[in-house]
Amino acid sequence: MSDSDTTPTDTSADALRTPIVAVLGHVDHGKTSLLDKIRGSAVIEGEAGAITQHIGATAVPLDVVSDMAGELVDPDDFDLPGLLFIDTPGHHSFTTLRSRGGALADIAVLVVDVNDGFQPQTLEAINILQNTQTPFIVAANKVDTVPGWNPNEDSPIKPSYDAQSDRVRGDLDERLYSIIGELSDHGFSADMYWRVQDFQNNIGVVPVSAMTGEGVPDLLAVMMGLSQRYMKEEMEIDVEGPGVGTVLEVKEERGFGTTVDIVLYDGTIREDDTIVVGGENQPIVTDVRALLQPRPLAEIRTESRFEQVDSVGAAAGIKVAAPDLDEAMAGAPIRVVGDRDLDEVIAEVRAELAEVAVDTEEEGVVVKADTLGSLEAMADALSEAEIPIVRAEVGDIAPRDVAVASTADDDLHRAILGFNVDVLGDAEDRADVEGVKIYTDDVIYQLVEEYDTFVEDQRQSQQDTVLENIARPARFQILDDHTFRQNDPAVVGVEILSGTIKKNQHVVKFDGNDPVRVGELKGIQEQGEDVDEARAGNRVSVAIDGPTVGRQIEEGDELWIELPEKHAKILEQELKEEIPMDEREALSMYLEKQRKRDPFWGK
C-alpha cells in the first residue's frame, strides 16, 4: 500500500484507522481531568463539530491535534486520521478490554501524580500493560502544583519548564526522577520524553498539567509520533469489511431495552447487520436495530441524548441496540457476519471467548469480575499466588455464587473474590448464613492480598489449635540433692533443658534408645506457687506419679516428656517453623534416639 493512498479521507477499501488510546492510572491522579482538558482544548481549537464524542470514546482528528500541539506536530508528516481516546470511567479502559487476544488499546497513557508517585492502581495498570505488551507513555500530571510554579497556559512543556526558577525546576526534577526510578524497579527503562531516542525500548515521561494544559501538546505529539512510526501497519484495515469490536458495557437504555456500548476497531457496522456477540453461556446471534451516537455538544439540549446513524466505520465508539442482548458480557467480542457463513463467525467468537476461559479446578474460590479482561487479569494474579479457582464469571455476586462457594470441602475455599462488582443484597444475607466470606476491591492485587491474609489467619489459628492439642517435646534433669519426696508421688527439683513441660503429660526415660515410661507429671511448683507449665531455663519442683526415686528414677537423670509417634510426625512435617528453637532441638534429639531403634519412626 503506497503512502499516496493512505490519507485519512481515503475511500478505497483499505484505509488507516485511528489508533485507540487508553488512559489509565490511580484514582484522583487526573485521568478524567486530562481527558477533559484534551476535549475542551479541542473544542476551542477546532470548530465545534471538529471533535466528535463517541460512546465511551472521544475522537480527536489530526488537524485538531496539530492545532493543539502547535509546531510540535506538522499534519503533513502524518497519514493517521487522529486519536481515539477510550474514556469510560473506572477500570473499563484498562482491564484489558480485549481484541483478538491482546489489549483493545493500541497505546496507553499512564497518568501519575507527581506529588503522589506510584499507588496501588498505578502498579496494577503497569502489570496489565506488561502482560498485554501495550506500548505506553507516562503523563506526569499536576506539575502546576509544584510550589512556586508559574503557569504558561497550554504551552509545550519544555519552554514552560525552562522558564521556571532553578528551585522549582530542581523540585520537579526530583519528583520526575522518582517516577523514572519506580518505572525502572518494574523493569522499564524510562526518561524525559525529549531525551528518548528509541520509544520501542524506552518509556517517555511527559510532564503535564491537566489544569493549565501545559505539556498537553507534547503528550498529543508523542502519541501521534509513536502511532505513526510503530503502528501504521496495524492501523491498516479493510474499511468496507465486516465490523469487529469489543463490548465496553452492557446497559439498559430507555426506549431501546438492553444495548451494548462497543469500540469498533475494524471494518464497518450498519443498521440491520446480523451480529454475533459473546454471551454468558454462548455467543448471541441478533440483528442491529439501531446504531446510536451521542448528539454533538451543540445539540445536547435536545430531548434525546442520541442520534441514530446508518453505519459507522473503525475506529469508533458506538451504542448498538438489538434484541436478546441481556446476556452480553463486557469485554466480549462482537462481529458483523456480513456475507460470511454464520457458523464460521460463531466459531470465531467462541474461539475468542475460549482464550479467556479460566482454568478451574474441583476445589477453589469463586471469582467474579466486571469484564472478561479483568476476569483474565484476576485469574493470572490468583494463579501466580497459587490460589485455585472453582468458578470464574463476569457479573455481580449473586446467591448462586454463594451456593457454589458453600459446597467447598476446605473452609479456606468458602470464599468469593469480586473485582469491581457489586454484591447483591440476598447474596450477602445468604453468605452470612452459609459462612462464606466475600471480598471485593477495585485493585486486583489488594483483593488477592486480603484473601491471602484471611488464609494466613485461618492457618495460624488452625495451627494454634493443633499445637494446643498435641504433646510437645521437652527434656529436663533431676537436680542433685533435690528429692523432696520419694514416691506417691515422687517430688523432685528439676531444671528444664529444652521445651515446655505441662501438667498431666507422660514422662519417659531413655534406656539406650528405648523410651521407658516412668510415670505421669501431676504437678509443677515454681517458688512455692502451683503453675500449669514451665519453659526451658527454669528450675521448678515437679510431682511425678508412678516412680520411686532411687529405683525407676535417680537424681541426675535426664527425663523426657513422652511424644506419641503421630504427634512427632505432625511437629516435624507441618509445625517445625512454629515451635521455638530449643523445642526443635529437643524434637531432633528425641527423633534421633527413636530412629536409631526404628529408622521409620515418625515418618
N, C-alpha and C positions, 0 to 999 in steps of 0.2 A: 504494500500500500504506500504510495508516494505521498510526500508531505503536502503536495498541492491539493490532494482530495481529502484532507482530514480537517478542514476548517469546521468550526462549530456549527455553521449554518448548512453544512453538507446534508443533502437529502438522499444521497446514494445509500445503498443497503448497509455499507459499513461506515460507522462514524465513531468518534471518540466520545465516551460518556464522561459525565462529571465524576471526579473522584469523590468517594464518600468519606467524610471526616467524622470521627467520634471524638467528643470532648469528654474527658473523664478526670476524676480527681476526688479528693476528700471533700466531704460536705463542708460548706462555708468557705472553701478556698477560692470561690469565684467563678465556677463553671458557667452558671447562668448569666452572671453579670457580663462575662466576657462575650458570650453569645449575643446578649442584648446590645452590647457595645457595637459588635460587628454588624448586627442587624440595623441598629439605629443609625450608625455612620453610613451604612449602605443606602438607607432610605434618604438620608440628607444628601449624599454624594450623587446618587442616581436620580432619575425621575422616580416618582412614587411607585411606578409599576416595574422598576428595574429589578427589584428584589422580589422573588416570589416565595410566599410562605407555603410550604407543603405540609402534609400531615406528618408530624413528628420530625420534620426536617426543614431547613432553610436553604434555599439555593442562592448563592451569590455569584452572578455571572462575571466573566473575565473582565469586561470593561469597568465594572464597579470595583472589582478587586484592584484593578490598575489605578482607578481614580483614588482609592483609599491609600494605596501603597505609594503613590507619587512616583518619584524617579526610581524606586526600588523594583518596579515591575513595568516592563515595556510589553504591551499586549502583542506586539509583532513577534516576540520571542516564543509565544505560546500557541499551541493549537488545541489545548484542552479548553472546554467551554466555561470553566469556573470551578466552584467548590460547592459541595452539598454537605451541610453540617447536620448530623443527626442531633436532634435536641430534645428527645423525650426525657422527661425528668427521671431522677433516680438512676438506678443501675442499668436500665434497659440498654442504654447506648453502649455499655461496655461489657456486660456479662456475656461476652462472646456471642452476640447475635450472629448467627452463623450464615455462611453462604458456601455451599459445596464443601463442607468440611473445614473451612477456615473461618476467620472472623469476618463479619459483614463489612466492617470498616476497612478501607484501603490504607488509611493513615489515621493516626490518632494524635490528639493534643492532650498531654498530661498537665493539668493545672496544679501548681504547687504554690502555696502562700509563702512568700519569702520570710515571713516572721515565724512561721509555724513548722516549716520543713515537712519531712515525711510523716504522715499519720497513717492509721490502720488502713483506710480505704486507698491511700496512695500506694501502699505496699501491695494491696490486693490487685489494684489496677496493673501495677508493674508485673506481677505474677502472670496475669491474664495476657498482657501484651507479650510477655516472654513465651508463654505456651503457644500462643497463636502466631508468633513471629510477625506481629504487626509493626511496621515502622512507625516511630513516633518522635515528636519533638516536645520539649518541656517549656511550658509558659510559666515563668517565674513571676507570679502575679503580686500585685499590691506594692510595687516599687514606690508609689507615691506616699506610702505610709512610713518610709524611712525618715527619721527626724531630720528636718531641715531641707527636705526635697522641694525644689522649685519646679512646679509642673509646667509642661510645654505641650498644651493640648494637641492630641492626635499626631504628635511628631514621631518620626522614626526614633528608635531608642538611642542610637549611637550619638547623634548631636545633642540629644536631651541629656544623656549620661555625661558627655564631655562638658556640658555647661554647668554641671553641679560642682559644689565646692569639694576640695580634696577630702574633707572629713566625711561628707555624705557618700562620696564615691567609695571611700575605704570601708564605710559601714555596709554599703550594699554589696561590695565585693566579698566581704566576709560571709554574708548570708548566701550569696550565689555559690561560693566555693564549698559551702557546707552542703548545698543541694547536689553539687557535682560529686562531692565525696560520697554522699548517700547512694548516688547512681553507681558509683564505682564499687561500693560494697555489694551491689546487686549484679555485678558483672558487666556493667555498661561503661564504655569509655565515653566521656562527655566533656564539652567545653562550651564557652560562649559561641553562639552560632556563627559570628563573623570570623571566628578562628578555625571553624571546622572546614576541612578540605573535602573529606570523604564522608558524606552523610549516610552511606550504607553501613559503615562500621563505627560511626561516632554519633552520639546524640547531641543535637544542637539545643542549647538552652537560650531561650529568648526572654529577656526581662520585659515585663509589660505592666500596664495598669489598666484594669477594666474600667476604672473611674475616669481617668484623664485621656484614655485612648493612646497613651504613649506605648510604643512597641507593637501596637496592633498592625501597623503597616508591615513591620518586619515579619510578624507571625504569618500574615497572608502571603507575603513574598516567599518565605521559606517553604510554606506548604505548596504553593503553585510550582516552585522550582523543583522540589522533591518529586512531586507527582509527575511533572513533565519529564524529568530526567530518568526516573526509575520505573515509572508505572505506565508509560504510554502504551506499551503493548497490551497490558491488562485492561486498559480502558477501551480497547477496540471491540466494538460489539456490532452485532447484526441488528440494526435499529428495527427493521421490519420483522425480525424473528419473534417467536412466541415469548411472552414476558416471563421472567424468572425473578423471584424476590423472596423476602423473608418477612414473616409476621412480626411486627413490633408489639402490637397489643390487640386484645380481643375486647370489644366494647359494645355495650347496648347504646343504640342511637335512636332517639325518638323519631318515629315515622319510618325507620328502616330495620328495626329489630337488631339482631346481633350483627356487628360489622367487624372487619379486621383492618387495622392500620398496617400498611406494608411499606417496605422500602423495596423499590424495583431496581435491580442492578443489571438487568439485561433485557433486551427486546422491548416489546410494546404490549400493553394490556388494553383491551377495548370492551365497551359495553357489549353484553350478550356473549362474550367469550365463555367457553367451558373451562373451568379451572380445577386443579387438584390441590388441596391444602392439607398439610399434616394435621391429623386429629389425635385426640387422646387414645382412641382404640385402633382406628385405622384411617388411611387417607380419606378425605371428604371430597366427593365429586359434586360440583354445583355450577350454576351459571351466574355470571356477573349481572346483577340487576342495575347497579348504578356505580359510577366512579365519582367520588366526591373530593373536592379540594377546598381549602379554606377560601373564603372570599378575599379579594385584595384588601389591603389595610384601609383603603379609601372607602370601601363599601361595608365595613364591619358593622355599621349601624343597622343594616337591613335585618329583616325578620330571621331569615335562615342563615346559619353560620357557614353553610357550604354552598358551593355551586357545582352542578353536575357537568362533567366533561365526557366527551365521547371516547377519548383514548388518551393514554399517557405513555411516553417513552422513557427509557432509563437515562440517567439515574433520577429517581423521583420518589417522594413520599406521597402516598395516596390512600384514601379510605375506600375499601371495597365493600359494597353492600350486596349480599347474596343469601339465598335460603340455606338452612342447615349448617350454619357456622358455629353453633353452640359449643361443639367440642374442639374447635380450632385451638391450637396452642401457640403462645408467644414463643418466638424463636424458631418456629417450624417453617419448612419451605412452602412456597406457593408457586405453581407453574401453570402457564396457559397451555392448553392442549394443542390449539391450532390445528394443522392438518395431519398431526401425528396420530398414531394408534393410542387410544385411551389407556389400554392395559400397560403399554410401554411407559407412559407418563406416571401412572400409578406406581409402577415398579420403581421408577426413578425416585419418587417421593419416599416410597418405603425404604429404599436403599439409603437415602439421606437420613431418614429417621433412625435406621438401624445403626448408623455410625455413632449416634448419640446414645444408643441403648446402653444402659449402665449394667455392668456385670453384677448380678445379685447372687446371694448365697442362701442356703437353707436357713441360716441364723444370722441376725444382724439388726441394725437400726432401720427405721423408716425415714426416708429423706423426701422433703418437698421443697420445690423452688419455684420462682416466678416465671422463668423461661427455660427453654431447653438448654440454652447456652449456660445458664447459671447452674442448671442441674448437672451438666457435664463438669463444670468447674468444681462443684461440690464433690462429685464422685472422685475427681482427681485428688482433691485435698484429703478426702477420707481414706482413699487407698494409700496415699503417702503416709497417713497416720496409722495405717493398718487397722482401720475400723471397718468391719464388714457391713454390707447393706443388704437388707432383705427385700426392700421395695423402694423404688425411686420414681417420683411422678411430678409433673408440673401442676401447680394449683394450691389453693389454701388447705390448711389442715382440717380434715373433716372427721366425723365419728368413725367412718370405716378405716381410717388410718390408725385410730386408737385401737380398733378391734384387731388389726393386724399386729400392732406392737404388743398388745396384751397377751398374745399367744407365745411370746418368746420364752424358751426354757431358761435362758440365762437372764437374771434380773438386770444385768448391765445392758441388755439389748431391749429392755422395755422402755424405749425412748424414741422420740420423733425429733428430727432436726429440720427446722424450717428456715429457708433463706428467703428474706424479703417477701414473706407471705403472711396472711392473717390466720388467726386461729378462730374457727367458728365456735360460737358460744357453747353449743351442745357437745362439741368435741372436748372442750376444756372440762365441762362437767363430767363427761364420761372418763376422761383421763384421771381425774381425781378419784373416781370410784375404782377404776381398774389399776391404780398405782402406776400409771405410765407418765414418764417425765417428758415435758415438751420444752424444747429450747428453740428460740427464734432470735435472729440477729440479721443485720444487713451488711455484715462484714464476714466473709466466709471463714477466715482463719480464727476469728473470735468465737464463732459458733463451734468450731472444732475444739478450740481450747476449753470452752465452757463444758463441753461433753467430756473431754479428757479429765478435767478437774473432778467432775462427778464420778467418773470411773475410778480415778485415783482415790477419792474419798471413800468410795464403796469398798475398794480392795483393802484400803488401810483398815477400815472398820471390820471387814471380814477377817483380816489377819490378826487384828487385836483380839477378836473373839476366839480365834483358833489358839493364839498364844496363851490366852487366859485358861483355855481348857486342856492344854497338853502339858505333860511333865517337861521340865526344863533341866538341862544338865547342871550339876553343882558338885564341887569337890570340897571337902572340909576335913580338918585334922583335929583329933582329940589332944588337948594340951596336957603336958606332964603335970602331975600334982593337982589336977583339976577334976577329980572324981568326987561328986557331992553325994551320990547315992549309987550303990552297985547294981540294983535291979528293981523291977516292978514299979515304975520304970527306972532304967538307968539314967542318972542325971550327970552330965559331964560338961566341962567348959571346952568350947571348940573355937578354932579360927577358920573362917570361910576363905578358901584359897581362890575359888572362881565360881561364878554363877550366883544364883539366889536360892536360899533354902526356904521352904514354906512348910507350914504345919500339914499333917496328915499325908506325908509322902513316904514311900518305902525307901529304906536305907540299905545299901549293899556294900560289901567289902570284897575286893578282888582277891581271889586265891589263884595266883598266877594270872591267867587271862579269863578265869571263870568268875562271874559275879555271883556272890553268895548273899542271899537276903538275910539281914541280921535283925530287922525289926521295922517299926514304924515311928516316924517323928511325930511325937504327940504335943510338944510344946516348945516355945522359944522364949527365953527371957533375956532382955538387954538391960543392964543396970537395974535389975530387980523388977522391971516392968514387963508384962506379957506383950509380945509382939507377934504378928502373923507371919512375918518373913524377915530375912536378914541378907544383906548383899555382901559380895566379895570385899575382903579387907576388914570386916567387923569381927569382934570377938564376942561370943554370946554363950549362954548356957542352954543346953537342949535336953529335953526328956525323950529318951528312945524306948519305946515299949517292945520288949522281946528279949534283948540280950542281957548278959551279966558281964560287968566289967571284970576282966581277969580270965574270962572264958572265951565267949564269942568275940568280944572286942577288948582292946588293950589301950592304955594311954600311949599316945604317939601314933596310933593307927590313922591311915587315910581312909575316909569313908566317902561314899558317893550317893547322890540321890539316884534311885533306880529309874532307868529310862526304857520304857517299852519300845520294842523294835519299830512299831508303826510310828510312834512319836519321833523317834530318832530320824526316820526317813523323811517325815514332813519337815523337820527342822533343817536337815541337811539340804534337801532339794528345793524347798519353797521359801523358807523363812530365815535362811542363814544371814541375809543382809539386815534383817530386822532385829537381830539379837546383839547384845554388846560383845565387844572383843573378848573379854575374859570368859564369857559363856561359850563363844565359838571355840575358844581354846579347850575348854572342858569337853565340849562335844567331840572335837577331833581326838582328844586323848581317849575318851570313852569308846568311840568307834574303832580306834586303832586296836585297843585291847580286845574288843569283841571280834574284830575281823582277823585277828591272829588265830582265833579259835575257829571262826566260820567266815571265810572271805566274802560271802554274800550277805552278811548280816546288815540289815537296814538298807538294802539296795533295792 
